[in-house]
Amino acid sequence: MDAATNPHEVRLRRGSSLSERLVWAGSGGAVLLIVVPGLVTWASGGPPLAAAFWAVPLGVFLIGVAALESNVVWIVTPDGIAIGEQHPMGQVRKRLIGIHDIADVSVCKSRFSYPKSFSLRCTLASGDVLVSPPLPDITRVNETAAMVARLLDLPDTAFVDNPFDAANTEIVLRSPVSLDVGWLIRMAVPLLATLCSLPFLVAFGIGESELALGLLLPLGLIVAISLYRYTHRLSGTRWIVRHGDMRIERISWNGRLFAETIRSGDVAGIDVDKSSTRGQTFTVKIRLHTGQTFHSPTRHDENGAQAVRAEIIRRLKSPPDAGIPTG
């Protein structure tokens, strides 16, 4: 974050790079290709392909995001806030908000964003409200907000509860693991097994006993037993990172809480790993000297993952009492 290198300004950015836009547009074009066989069938007098009804709006949406999403930058200085906005095909629109035109600044959590992010909510003297691009360092949300308030000569912002904040004694990744999830899934297994038995009964009823007994019944039994046996592992994982060590909690296959403590000497490397299944999201990967690998239970954008990685490294290298205030 620029705030870390320049105490006289804070820069906030939102937008996609050219490569990301090309991926969005390419994905939209690929989805629209599904419509082509349907158009050929329809032109030949047949019914249109059902997939066309969802492929067209989805493809147009992806291409629209690539073409219309704007890049926005906020530059906060002691003189006010300079805002620049540019669409892919347009020119840069600039706006300067003077320090005397700003009535209040607070931190707000982006409700619909994934991964989790925080932004600044700027209330102007006219009553208008502006929301900034996401704060880049998710581990220093309150520190960044306090710096912005100081630059704009405003009262300090209210403290925001952020489990990733570096000011916390512990940073917690994900909510506590619970046995309730495992027990709920176990209770649902009989219902699921009943539903899965329907193809078996149908196949058996129409005389396909070889298919029923040779494939569907064993497959259903394997799925049911696997779900019942390993449901507790679906309860998730929780990381608690303290000064000097970190604790990884999860539910073992037999339904008991399992916790492992990791210290700096146990770690071979800490990296940021890009998710292969959820787009532009990243996790923090910890590799131990024993060969074990742990992926963080929470996902972030690239800036957020880098910030969490840096904070984990800083805490593991610090003494255990570094986070305890001295009186």
Stockholm file with secondary structure:
# STOCKHOLM 1.0

chainA/1-327         MDAATNPHEVRLRRGSSLSERLVWAGSGGAVLLIVVPGLVTWASGGPPLAAAFWAVPLGVFLIGVAALESNVVWIVTPDGIAIGEQHPMGQVRKRLIGIHDIADVSVCKSRFSYPKSFSLRCTLASGDVLVSPPLPDITRVNETAAMVARLLDLPDTAFVDNPFDAANTEIVLRSPVSLDVGWLIRMAVPLLATLCSLPFLVAFGIGESELALGLLLPLGLIVAISLYRYTHRLSGTRWIVRHGDMRIERISWNGRLFAETIRSGDVAGIDVDKSSTRGQTFTVKIRLHTGQTFHSPTRHDENGAQAVRAEIIRRLKSPPDAGIPTG
#=GR chainA/1-327 SS CHHHHCTTCEEEEECCCHHHHHHHHHHHHHHHTTHHHHHHHHHTTSCCCTTHHHHHHHHHHHHHHHHHCCEEEEEEETTEEEEEEECTTSCCEEEEEEGGGEEEEEEEECTTCSSCCEEEEEEETTSCEEECCCCSCGGGHHHHHHHHHHHTTCCCCCCCCCTTCTTSSSEEESSCCCHHHHHHHHHHHHHHHHHHHHHHHHHHHTTCHHHIIIIIHHHHHHHHHHHHHHGGGGGCEEEEECSSEEEEEEECTTSCEEEEEEEGGGEEEEEEEECSSSSSCEEEEEEETTSCEEECSSCBCHHHHHHHHHHHHHHHHSCTTTTSCCC
#=GC SS_cons         CHHHHCTTCEEEEECCCHHHHHHHHHHHHHHHTTHHHHHHHHHTTSCCCTTHHHHHHHHHHHHHHHHHCCEEEEEEETTEEEEEEECTTSCCEEEEEEGGGEEEEEEEECTTCSSCCEEEEEEETTSCEEECCCCSCGGGHHHHHHHHHHHTTCCCCCCCCCTTCTTSSSEEESSCCCHHHHHHHHHHHHHHHHHHHHHHHHHHHTTCHHHIIIIIHHHHHHHHHHHHHHGGGGGCEEEEECSSEEEEEEECTTSCEEEEEEEGGGEEEEEEEECSSSSSCEEEEEEETTSCEEECSSCBCHHHHHHHHHHHHHHHHSCTTTTSCCC
//
